[in-house]
Amino acid sequence: MPPVSGRLTVQDHSRDSAGMTYVYPVVSRRAGGVSIGINLNPNNACNWHCMYCQVPNLTRGGPPPIDLAQLRCELDGMLDAIVTGDFLAQRVPEGQRRLIDIAFSGNGEPTSAAEFPQAVEIAAQALARRNLLPGVKLRLITNGSLLDRRSVRDGIERLGAAGGEVWFKVDAATDAAVARINGSRVKMASVERRLKLCAALCPTWVQTCLFALDGQLPTDAELAVLADFLGRCRDSIGGVHLYGLARPSAQPEAPRLSAAPVAWLESVAVLLKQKGLTVEVSP
């Protein structure tokens, strides 16, 4: 049973808030309520290095083997505390006291875990046993870099079969900008191919984080390239979650980052909507 002390806020997405290894609750501003997070990277290792990432002591690499029995136990305990216990009343602010989703989003890329497909199945079964599908969604928040693995596609396909959804990271649309922001050598041609492949397996939204670096917002030219890229994917994706910096980065680049003005984010949303995209903005 998770502890009941301390209120959850949108500013605090601590993976340790419930004292568990894999499962943690957060109040998600984008999801609009309580999200049960599943962290398949408890060693703080990721194949990308996003300069705005709030994970402390982030390292390159993949996760250790996942104890699926422990994951199942932790998830069942958290769901029972929320669905039949007083967790929402004790720890969640009024107006946010609803369970929105179970999200694979932790301290690294979730799909890098070899056990990712089995973890999706555990989560889907846990919701089904409590008759919470399709009201409570299964979500995967991913950089999409491992879609070429058969096991990853199997997990995403299972997510789709459970009525789930993928949030696929696209923060920029040039190879140089992705290398700078995300610390990845991925090519945008591969990103486009994997994004469309993902969307064919499960309903998919793009999530795009925009911010100022060294006091400079992305240029009009960079935004135009991003808009063109997303426009080409318009018929595959549900839309774009456009968001800014809500929590401080834990990376060495943190002093160089600052939040984008809300009015500017809204102007970017207008640009994307002109490409026929559905856009949701979370400053």
C-alpha atoms as one frame of an Amber mdcrd trajectory, in Angstrom:
protein
   0.000   0.000   0.000   1.489   3.380  -0.987   1.982   6.007   1.719  -0.746
   8.637   2.079   1.311  11.576   3.304   2.062  14.571   1.107   0.060  16.176
  -1.678   0.832  15.571  -5.319   1.315  18.596  -7.579   1.917  19.114 -11.289
   5.383  20.460 -10.446   6.515  17.263  -8.688   6.775  14.109 -10.780   9.026
  12.238  -8.357   9.336   8.546  -9.181   9.803   7.892  -5.431   6.543   9.411
  -4.203   4.964   6.010  -3.475   8.098   4.272  -2.241   7.942   1.707  -5.057
  10.460   0.596  -7.665   8.354   0.731 -10.814   5.070   2.480 -10.015   4.524
   6.114  -9.059   1.514   8.487  -9.089   1.578  12.018 -10.508  -0.879  14.792
 -11.245  -0.489  15.296 -14.982  -1.274  18.734 -16.377  -1.459  17.349 -19.918
  -3.568  14.299 -19.050  -5.801  16.362 -16.734  -5.852  14.231 -13.582  -3.968
  11.453 -11.812  -1.621   9.375 -13.916  -0.077   6.157 -12.642   3.431   6.125
 -14.019   5.324   2.942 -14.787   9.083   3.440 -14.675  10.919   0.710 -16.568
  14.233   2.586 -16.195  14.838   2.624 -12.421  18.582   3.009 -13.025  18.080
   6.475 -14.619  19.501   5.278 -17.951  18.257   6.407 -21.360  19.420   6.128
 -24.955  18.783   9.878 -25.405  19.962  12.894 -23.402  17.287  15.597 -23.623
  18.654  18.821 -22.179  15.345  19.610 -20.432  15.010  16.179 -18.760  14.181
  16.381 -15.045  15.700  12.975 -14.214  18.695  13.427 -11.876  21.945  11.550
 -12.512  20.789  10.615 -16.009  23.164   8.221 -17.755  23.355   6.659 -21.202
  22.234   3.082 -21.526  19.310   0.756 -20.947  17.463  -0.627 -17.937  18.273
  -3.660 -15.810  16.009  -6.733 -16.043  12.479  -5.899 -14.909  10.914  -7.938
 -12.098   7.494  -8.437 -13.671   6.010 -10.039 -10.550   7.003  -6.995  -8.503
   5.634  -4.664 -11.164   2.300  -6.507 -11.095   2.153  -6.324  -7.285   2.994
  -2.621  -7.179   0.480  -1.734  -9.877  -2.303  -3.739  -8.213  -1.581  -2.022
  -4.890  -1.666   1.441  -6.423  -4.851   0.773  -8.397  -6.609  -0.605  -5.328
  -5.568   2.437  -3.274  -6.956   4.765  -5.945 -10.081   2.863  -6.980 -11.302
   1.530  -3.622  -9.121   3.365  -1.079  -8.764   6.990   0.003  -5.650   7.821
  -2.004  -7.359  10.489  -4.121  -8.900  12.236  -1.119  -5.681  12.138   0.891
  -3.098  13.058  -1.725  -4.714  14.748  -4.732  -6.001  18.349  -4.942  -9.697
  18.904  -5.555 -10.532  19.115  -9.223  -7.853  16.541 -10.092  -9.304  13.547
  -8.245  -9.804  11.204 -11.153  -7.658   8.461 -12.576  -6.828   9.336 -16.169
  -4.287   6.800 -17.319  -1.472   4.386 -16.711   1.544   5.851 -18.474   4.789
   4.152 -19.392   6.975   7.161 -18.685   9.865   6.949 -16.283  13.543   7.724
 -15.945  14.500   6.673 -19.462  13.065   5.321 -22.709  10.375   2.763 -21.680
  10.638   0.673 -24.829  14.321  -0.031 -24.128  13.228  -2.617 -21.538  13.226
  -6.124 -23.000  10.120  -6.812 -20.895   8.162  -3.881 -22.352   5.526  -6.040
 -24.131   4.897  -8.107 -20.986   4.638  -4.924 -18.916   1.976  -3.582 -21.285
   0.055  -6.846 -20.905   0.247  -6.627 -17.092  -1.146  -3.082 -17.162  -3.905
  -3.960 -19.631  -4.983  -6.943 -17.547  -4.943  -4.893 -14.329  -7.323  -2.359
 -15.847  -9.523  -5.026 -17.410  -9.929  -6.876 -14.090 -11.304  -3.681 -12.544
 -13.521  -2.847 -15.533 -11.567   0.377 -16.055 -11.155  -0.025 -19.816 -11.642
   1.956 -21.976 -12.241   4.859 -19.564  -8.719   4.750 -18.125  -6.189   4.854
 -20.932  -2.900   3.061 -21.306  -0.299   5.510 -22.595   3.264   5.201 -23.787
   5.473   8.303 -23.762   8.399   7.531 -26.038  11.146   8.969 -28.184  10.199
   6.384 -30.788  13.796   5.425 -31.502  13.312   1.673 -31.005  10.284   1.065
 -33.238  12.367  -1.133 -35.501  12.444  -3.802 -32.781   9.753  -6.428 -33.253
   9.160  -6.647 -29.494   8.555  -2.904 -29.265   6.020  -3.036 -32.083   4.330
  -5.988 -30.363   4.003  -3.959 -27.154   2.622  -0.926 -28.979   0.170  -3.106
 -30.898  -1.070  -4.547 -27.571  -1.412  -1.005 -26.277  -3.600  -0.175 -29.250
  -5.737  -3.281 -28.741  -6.460  -2.069 -25.194  -7.664   1.308 -26.482  -4.387
   2.970 -25.547  -2.409   5.826 -26.999   1.194   6.756 -27.762   2.767  10.171
 -27.194   5.735  10.315 -29.571   8.451  12.902 -28.944   9.326  15.300 -31.784
  10.953  18.437 -30.365  12.554  19.619 -33.592  12.670  18.613 -37.244  16.290
  19.003 -38.338  19.042  16.511 -37.617  21.184  19.250 -36.052  18.447  20.484
 -33.735  17.598  16.957 -32.565  21.266  16.324 -31.848  21.443  19.553 -29.824
  18.170  19.210 -27.901  17.808  15.450 -27.518  21.404  14.286 -27.683  20.526
  11.854 -30.464  22.022  11.182 -33.888  18.687  10.018 -35.282  17.842  11.252
 -38.776  14.510  12.913 -39.425  13.755  10.504 -42.264  13.887   7.693 -39.703
  11.760   9.667 -37.255   9.057  10.158 -39.895   9.074   6.490 -40.852   8.896
   5.315 -37.233   6.210   7.839 -36.328   3.967   6.617 -39.136   4.708   2.989
 -38.239   3.781   3.672 -34.624   0.559   5.393 -35.630  -0.418   2.374 -37.725
  -0.173   0.180 -34.604  -1.800   2.464 -32.030  -3.415   5.941 -31.999  -0.508
   8.366 -31.712  -0.021  12.011 -30.774   3.194  13.942 -31.167   4.509  15.719
 -28.070   6.727  18.731 -28.689   8.618  20.625 -25.985   9.610  24.187 -26.908
  11.741  26.530 -24.822  14.410  29.212 -25.022  18.071  28.131 -25.165  20.581
  30.762 -24.100  17.731  33.250 -24.202  16.831  32.442 -27.821  13.570  30.830
 -28.858  13.499  28.556 -31.924  13.769  30.660 -35.074  10.968  31.170 -37.555
  12.918  29.021 -40.014  13.211  26.160 -37.485   9.505  26.395 -36.700   8.643
  26.332 -40.402  10.616  23.102 -40.847   8.881  21.609 -37.798   5.465  22.641
 -39.118   6.214  21.128 -42.527   7.371  17.865 -40.936   4.300  17.550 -38.730
   2.066  18.568 -41.612   3.376  15.631 -43.642   2.348  13.347 -40.778  -1.053
  14.971 -40.306  -3.092  12.080 -41.670  -1.315   9.546 -39.420  -1.399  11.261
 -36.028  -4.182  12.444 -33.755  -2.546  15.806 -33.201   0.232  17.605 -31.348
   0.705  18.191 -27.624   2.686  21.430 -27.544   4.189  22.189 -24.157   6.808
  24.241 -22.353   9.039  23.829 -19.325   6.961  23.064 -16.228   9.712  21.597
 -14.048  13.418  22.421 -13.822  15.890  20.381 -15.820  18.297  18.186 -13.846
  20.861  18.207 -16.655  24.060  20.259 -16.937  22.351  22.427 -19.577  19.699
  23.597 -17.079  21.102  27.145 -16.597  20.835  27.687 -20.345  17.102  26.928
 -20.486  14.127  29.184 -19.880  10.404  28.868 -20.437   8.801  30.126 -23.618
   6.143  32.847 -23.217   2.606  31.491 -23.316   1.611  33.888 -26.098   4.520
  32.635 -28.210   3.496  28.985 -27.684  -0.022  29.913 -28.753   1.379  31.511
 -31.902   3.234  28.288 -32.710  -0.033  26.402 -32.218  -1.655  28.686 -34.814
   1.169  27.884 -37.244   0.633  24.162 -36.761  -3.132  24.461 -37.078  -2.591
  26.109 -40.460  -1.105  22.760 -41.510  -4.389  21.081 -40.623  -3.150  19.721
 -37.281  -5.081  19.446 -34.038  -3.006  21.153 -31.339  -3.259  21.208 -27.550
  -1.083  23.690 -25.630   0.232  23.165 -22.090   2.542  26.080 -21.148
